[in-house]
Structures are given as structure tokens and as C-alpha cells.
């Protein structure tokens, strides 16, 4: 699924990571509306080894988790949209 674009931003919500088990590659996040969502490492947008940290801000598109922290050599989403 490389190159697949996330769904429309209008349907996405910000949330925070409650838990991510890097050994199992599964996690739980809480959306702003209080809903809890389970996800797997395959749903995390990015390349290479994917890991999220407790308390990290993310965007949930309904099928993808987009980290809102900058990666090495990249600008954060807030910097590119500001």
C-alpha cells in the first residue's frame, strides 16, 4: 500500500496515543471526542521502523495514523500548513 494517501482531512480527527506496544506493533489512541481506537503498525504513515510514544499527538483518518511530530529532515504538519 505504499503511496496510498490518507483520507480527506475533513473526516480526520486529532488524538493522542494512549499506548503502543512496539513488540506487538499494536496500540490505542484517544480521539478528541473521547473515542478510543485500536491500530496496528501498518496503519502508521511513514517509512522504516514505525513507533509511537505515549502522549504523542496524531491524526486519525479512519484507517491511518499520522504522527504530528516532525521526522528527521522533515517539517511538522503544523509548520507546513501555517
Secondary structure, 3 states (H helix, E strand, C coil): CCCCCCCCHHHCEEEEEEEEECCCCEEEEEECCCCEEEEEHHHECCCCCCCCCCCCEEEECCCCEEECCCCCCCCCHHHHHC
